[in-house]
């Protein structure tokens, strides 16, 4: 009988799971079911332990052994799996929740193995060599072995296990990766070689557009380039990036502009062993820069052996403008937008405006404008009544030019939710955007924010985990997770997550945004004031103002601090874009209920973004039964 090596394949329900290639298919159609790496690992672990009740700690240790995660990660990954498998939590076909214990996989599973190569074939013996037994034939006596002593056994077993694990880990690290097996990539900002400082936008812009194009392909996960910025300062370590971003390969590039010519060198690198899986150099005239970018995206898709649908093929080949100057100006705007400060957002607006003037049919330029205007109210540069209508006009024009731009549809969904307060339209548009581009992290993030407004916290966290999986280093997405903890009254978790964000980047102002309120709810007023002061300094308040507040806190306590805040905000020079909702929060901390309601009404009239969160914000728990507060929620549409 011949033994053969097998690749493990499991079949359950209408699905087939290939453990070797790490893919899940629908058996009848062969369609690939997209799963994030951790979701796949969890599903495989459940299947291999089918019938057993697996505790949460057992699962976390098996699937997230090298990461620090909360139980929320597990519950949300279970949520994602159930959605992918069309499984009902109340009437499960596959995954059962065992209350207060864990989970169990209950479906019938067939283990199918596909032959790969013969292993240790048994020698074939011809009939002529078979001897019939007779009385003269002697049977050899079996040799007896002395049993191992207890001491020898105790020494031998650990050595064998250690040797076995050594072989396993060496094999795992050195196992070559086929290009066709790559299902997740991170695209690092391309480096400028010998370029001028004013041309820094070229490398970042090129990688951003590459991400945008490849994200339309649903069979591969693409990490946005702006989440990888911290890896650009020195030579990238593929293994470290792979761990940090949870990807199987990275794409790096170098851009060199000499006179009127441009050269772009691109590499696809395996994170398992650091080998280069594919590399190519593109040379062209600088005026054809956008054509170079299109060639790169098509070659990357080809090198990954991706099977593209007709729609994906069309999106990949789409050329948004033939105007070289418009394209370069757009890349400059994109570079500035990614810096995310009030100053760079306004500069980005200027660049996107120039780009659309150079080519009025350049849809991406309108998307850039829409995304800038959506944020300018939040960054206190414009009032909502000024910025959101401009954002709507730009996003609508982009969709008029190209109805399949998920980025533009996401902006319109955000406007519907946070300015129009038209929640059914917002929900519909967010879902359309996610269907068009499931790899667009911002769509998952903004949809999660909208779900928090409605109090759909489990669904919100699931979307945030998807956004985190796509953009693991995005601090603004991690901040939205903190808001989830805060709204669900998990203050310790909110504080812990905030401190992790601050540890990652002490200058990230939003890291303190929900830290001070979480400290306050825990009764840690001194820590709350310190966190709030740090945030205020980063948002542009002067050191002198902060010293005055410290003195007020020392002299009059919590209310004294906020009275000084209110006094400063109303003193010359008046800051025109301090939001009314901020003043409502401060007046409520002071205990001035009437002024709190008055500022909430003013916030309503201005249609301020942050007003939508008042229904579940702990800061306003004292107003829940006030008829005026209830009426305000009714008028917003939150009741």
N, C-alpha and C positions, 0 to 999 in steps of 0.2 A: 504494500500500500504506500502511496506517495504523499508525503506531507507537503503542504504549501503554505507560504506566508499569506496572511489575510489582511485586508483593510476593513476596518469595522464599520458596518452600516446598520443603522437601526431603523425599523419601520414601525410607525404607530399612527393609528387613525389614518388620515389622508396624507401624512407626512413621511418623508424619508430624510434621515440625518446621516451625513457622511462625517465620521469623526476625524478622518485623516485630512480631508480638504477643508474641514470646519465650515460646512455649508448645510443649510436646511432647504429642502425642496418640497414642492407639492407633487406628490407621486404621479397623479394623472396627467398633469400638464408639463411637469418638469420646471415650473416657474420657481425662481429663487426667492426665498423668504428672507428679506434683509434683517439681520440681527447684529447688534453691537457685540464686540468680542466678549464682554463680561456676560451678556445675556446668553450667548451661545455656550460659554463655559458652565453657566448655571444649569441650562437645559440638559447638557450632557451629563453633568453630575447627578441631576435628578433621575435621568433615565438609567444611568449605571447603578443607581441605588433604588430602583423602582420597587414599590411595595413597602419600603422602609419609611418610618417617620424620621425625618432629618431635622434636628434642632437648628435654630437660627445660628447658634454659635458654631455648629459643625459646618454649616454652609458657608458662613463668613470665613472660617479658617481655610476651607477648601478652595473657595473661589477668589477671595480677596486676601489671600495669605500675606501678600507683600504690601498691602495698603492699609491705611487707617480709614475706616469708613463706619458710618452709623448703621443701625438696623434699617433706617429709612432707605438706604441704598438697596438693601435686599428687597424690601417690600415694593419699591418702585420698579426694580428689575423684574420681579414676579408680575407686576402689573403690565409691564412691557411685553413679557412672554405671553401672558394670557391674551393680550390684544393681538399679538402676531399669530397665535394659534386659534384665535376666535373662540377662546375658552371662557366660560361663564363662571364667575366666582361662586355664585349661589348654586348652580347646577353644573359642576365641573366634569369635563371629560378627561382632563389630563392632570391638572395640578389641584390638589386639595389642601386647604389651609387647616391645620390642626390647632385649634385655639390654645393659646398660651404655651405652645411647644414649637411648631415649625410647619413643615410642608411635606407632602408625600405625592409621588407620581403614581397615578392609579391606572393609566391606560395599559392595555396589552401591548407588549413590545416584542417584535420579531428581530432576532439578531441575524443579519445576513452578512456573510463574508464573501468578498470577491478575491479570486486567486490573483496573486502577484508574481511569485516566483517559487520554484521548487526548493525545498529545504530538506537536507539530510535524507535523500531517497534511500529506501531499504534495498539491499542487494537482491537482484533477481536470481533465483535458483532454478536451474533447468531440471526437468524430470529425471534426466539420466543420473543426476548426482544424488537423488533421493534414495537412501538405503532403507530397506525393509528391516525392521528389528527382528532379531532371532535370539535364541537362548544364549549364543556365544558372545553376543555384544555386551560389552561392559558399559555401564553408565558411570560417567565421572562423578565422583563425590563432590558435592558443592562445598566450596571453601567457606569456612565460618569466620566471621569478623568479630573481634572483641568490641563490645559497645564502648562508645566514648565515655570517659569519666565525666562527672558533673562539672569539674573544673575546666576540662578541655572543651566541653559543650559551651560553657559560659564565655569562653574566650573566642571560640570559632564563630558562633552566631553573629556577634557584633562585627567581626572582621568581614564576614561574607556580606552582611547588610551594607557596611561602609563601602566595600568594593563595588557592590551593585549600584548603590546610589551615586558613587563616583562616575561609573560608566554612564548612568542615565543623564546626569547633569552635563557631563562632557559632550554626550551625543546631542542633548537639547541645545547647547550653546553652539555646537559646530554643525548642526544639521543644515545642509544647504537649502536655500529657499528658491523655489521656482517663481519666475516673474508672474506666471498665470495664477499663482496662489495668493498674490497680494490682494487684499480686500480693504485695506485702510492705509491712507498715506497722509503725511503732513507736508505742506509746501512752505519752506522757509523763505523769507524775503531774500531776493537775489542781491548779491553784492556788486557794487560798482567797483570796477578795477581801474584805478588811476583817474577816476572821474572827478569832476568838479563838485563842490558842495551843493551848488544849485541844481545839480542833476541827480541828487540822491533819490528823487522820486522815481527814477527809472526802474531800479531794481525792485523796490517795494510795490510800485504800481503794476509791474509785469507779473509778479507772483500773485497779487490780489486778483487780477483779471483771470489768471490761470485757475485759481481756486473757484472763481465764479463760474467759469465754463465747465470745469470738471465736476462741480457740485450738481450739475444737472443729470449726471449719470447715476442712476439709482442702485447699481450693483456694487458701488464702491463708496467708502466713507472718506471724505476729504476734510481735513482739519483746516480751518481758515488761517491764512498767513499771519494775521495780526495777533493770533494767540501764540505765535512762535517767535515774537520779536526778541525775547530775552536770549535766544540762542544765536543771535547774529554777531555778538561781540567778539567771539573767538571761533576757532575751528569747531564745527559741530561734532559732538560725540553721538553717533547714531544710536547706540544702546541706551544712553541716558534719555535722549529725545523719545525713543520708542517707549520707555517706561513712563516718562512724564506725560506723553500725549496719547499713550495706548494705541500705537499704530505699528504696522508691520514694515513700513518703508518710509523714507523721506525723500523729497525732491529738493535739491539745492541747485543754485545757478549763479553764474557770474556774467555781468554785463560790462562790455567795454566799448566805449564810443570814441572813435578817432576820426576827426574832421566830419565828413558826411557819411561815414560808414559805421556800422554797429555789428558787434559779434556777441552772441549769447551762447554760453556753454551750459548744458543742463545734465544733471546726473540723477539717476534713481538708485538709492542705496538701501540695501537690506539692513534692518536694525538688529537682526539676529546675529550676524557675523561681520557687519561692516563692509561687505563686498558690494561692488558696483554692479548692478543688474543691467543697467542700460545707460548709455551716455551719447550725446550728440552735440555738435556745434552748428549754429545757424549764423550765416553771414548774409548781410544785405545792406542796402542803402538805409540811412537813418530815416528817410522819408517813408520807408516801408515798415516802420517799427510795428505797426499794428498787424501787418501780414506775418511778421516773424512770430508774434505772440500766437496767432492762429495756428501756424505751423507747429509750434511747440505743443500746444494742447492736443492737436490731432496725433502727433507722434507719441506723446505720453500715453494716450488712450490705446494706440496701436501696440505700443510696447507692453502694456499690461494685458494684452490679448482680451480686451473687454468686448463683450457682445453687445452692440448698441442697437437700440430700437430705432426705427426710422426717425422718430421725433428727436431722440437723443443725438443721432447723427446730424440732423438738421441744426439743432441748437449748438453743437460743437463747431460746425462749419460757419455759423452765422457771423457776418461781419457787420458791426454796428455803425461804422463810419468808414468812408474812404478818404476822409480829410485828415491828413497826418497831423497838422497843427492842432485840430480839435481833439484828436486822440491824446496827444502829449499834454495838452492843457487839462484834459479829464484826469489823466494819471496824476498830475500835480494836485488837483483837487482831492482825489482819493487819498493821496499821501497825507494831506493836511487833515482830512476828516478823521483818519485813524488816530491822530494825536489826541482828539477829544478834549480840547480846552475851548473856552468861549472865544478866545482870540483866533485859534486855528480854524474853528468852525466858520467864523465870519470870512476868513481868508479863503476857505474852501468854497464858500458861496460865490465869491468873485471868480474863482477858476471855473467852476461849473457853468456860471453865466456866460463866460467867454466861450467855453466849449460849445454851448448850444447856439450861441450867435454865429459861430463859425460853421456849424452844421445843425440847422433847426430840426433835423430828423434823427439826431443822435440820442436815442432813448436813454442810454446809460447816464448821460449828462443830467437829464431830468430826474433820474433816480437819485443821483448824488445830491441835487438840490433838495429833493423831498426829504432825504435822510438828515440833511443839515437842519432844515427848518423844523422838523419833528423834535430835534434835541434843543434848539435854541431857547425855547420857552423854559425847558427844564434847567438849562444852564443860566437862567436869569438874564438873558441878553434881550429877549423880546417878550412881549405879553402873548399869551395864548391866542388872543383874538387877532394878533398880527401874524404870528408865525404859522399857525395851523392852516389857515386858508391858503397861504403860499405853498405849504407842503402839499396840500390837496391838489392844487392846480398843477404842480410839477409831476406828482405821481400819476395823475389822470392823463396827462400828456404822454408820459412814458408808456402807459398801458394802451393808449390810443395808437402809438407807433408799434408796440409789440405787446400783445395781450398775454404773452406767456412769461413775462418778467416777474418772477416770484418776489424779487426785492421791492418792486414798485407796489405789488399787491399787498405785501406785508406793511408797507408804509400807510396805504389806504386803510387797511384793517386797524392799524394803530390809531389813526385819526378818527375812525368810526367809534372806537372804544373810548378813547381818552379826551376827545373834543366834542364829537357829536353825541356821545352817550347813547349811541344806537347799537345796543349789544347784539341783537340778532344778526345785523349786517356784519358787525365785527367778527362774530363767530364764523359766519359763512366765508368771509374773505380770508381769515387766518387759515382755515382748513383748505381753501383753494391754493393758497401760497405754499402750504406744507405738502400738498399733493404734487404741485409743480416742482418743488425743490425740497425734498425731505432732509437734505444736507445743509440747509441754511439755518445756522445756529441762532441768528437774531430772530427769525420767525418763531422758533420754539420758545425763545426767551420772552419775547413780547406777548406771545399767546399765554404763557405762564403768568405774566403780570396781569393780564386781563382776567384770567381764571381766579386769581387771588381777589380781585375786586368783587367777584360774584360769590366768593366764599367756597369755591370748589378747590379746596386745598390739596386733596389727594391727586387730582388731575393736574393741578399746577405743579406739584413737586415732580410728577412723572415727566412733564414737559421740560422742567429745569434740568432733570437728570439727563434727558436727551440732549439738551443744549450743552451741558457740561461734557458729555461724551464727545460731542463734535468740537468743542472748544475748551479743552481741559484747563488751560491756563488763563481763561478769561475771568478777571476779577469782578467785573460788573455782573456776570452771571452768578458767580458765587455770592455776591451781595444780595441778589434776589432770593437765594436760598436762605440767607440770614433773615430777610423779611418774612419768608414763610415761617421760620422758627418763631419769630417775634409775634406774628399774627396768631399763631396756634399756641401761644403762651409757653413756648419751650425756651425760656430765657437763658438757661445755662448753655443750651446748644447754640443759641444765637451769639452769646458772648464768646464761646469757644471758636465758632466759625469766623467771627469778626477778627479775633486775635490771630487766627491763621492767615487771613487776608492781609492784615497789617504786617505780620511777620514776612510775608512774601513781598510786600511793597509798602514800606512805612509812609510813602508819600501819596498813597492812593486815598483820596479824601473820602470816597464813599464807604471805605472800610470802617469809618467811625459813625456812619449815618444811623445804623440801628444798634450800635454798641452803647451809645449814651442812653437811649430809651430803655434798653434791656437792663442796664445797670440801675436805672431809676425804678423800674418795676420790681427789682430785687431789693430796693431800699438802700442801694449803695450810692448815695447822693454825691459824695466827694469824687468817686470814680466817674460818675456820670458827667459831672461838670468838667473834669479833666478831658474826657473824651470829646465832649461838645466843643470845648475851646480849640482842641487840635483840628477838628473838622472846620470850624469857623476860620481859622488862620489859613487853611488850605483853600477855602472858598473866597479869600480876598479881604477878610476883616483885618484891621491893623493890630499890631502887638499892643499898642497903647490902649485900644478898646478892651482887649482881653485882660490887661492888667487891672483896668477899672472894674471889670466883672468879677475878677478874683477877689478884689477888696470888698465888693458888695456881698459876695458869698460868705466871706470871712466875718463880715459885720452883721448881716441880716439873714444868712442862711439861704435855703433853696429859693424862696420867693424873692429875696433881695437880688439874687443873680438874674432872675428873669425880668424883674422891674428895670434893672440896668439895661438889659437887652432891648426892651421896648423903648426906653428913653433914647438909646443910641440910634435905633432904627428910625425914629421920628425927628431926630435932630439934624440940622443942616450939616453937610449937604444931604438932602433927602435921596434915598436910594429908590428909584422909581419901580424897580422890578422885584422888590421884596414881596413875596406872594402873601395874599391875605390869609391863606391857610396856615402859613408860618406864624402870623400874628395871633390867629385863633388858638394854635397850640400853646403859645406863650401866655395868653390871657387865661387859658384854662389852668395852666400850671400855677398862675398867681392866685386863681380862685375867683376871677371876675367872669361869672357865667354870662352876664348880659353882653359883655364885649365879645366873648367867645362866639356866641350865636350871631352877633352882628358881623363879625369877620367871616364866619362860615357862609353867611348870606352873600357877602361881597365876593367870596371865592366862587360861589355858585354863579354869580353874574359874570365873572371873568372866565368861567369854564376852566378852572385850573386843574391840572393833571392830578395833583396829590389829593384833591378833595374826594376822589372816588374811593379812597381807602378808608374813609372815616367809619364805615359800618363795622369793620372788624378791628380797627386800631385800638389797642388797650388804652391809649391816651384819652379816648373819649367814652370810656365805660361809664363815667359819672353822668353822661347825658342821654343814656339809652332810653329813658322813660320820659324825657322832656318832649312835649307835643311838637315843639318847633323843630327839634332835631329829627323826630320821626317824619314830620312833614317834608323836611329837606330831603331825606332819603327817598320819600315817595316821588318827589319832583325829579330827582336824578334818575329814578327808575330802579333803585336798589332794593325796594321792598316788594 
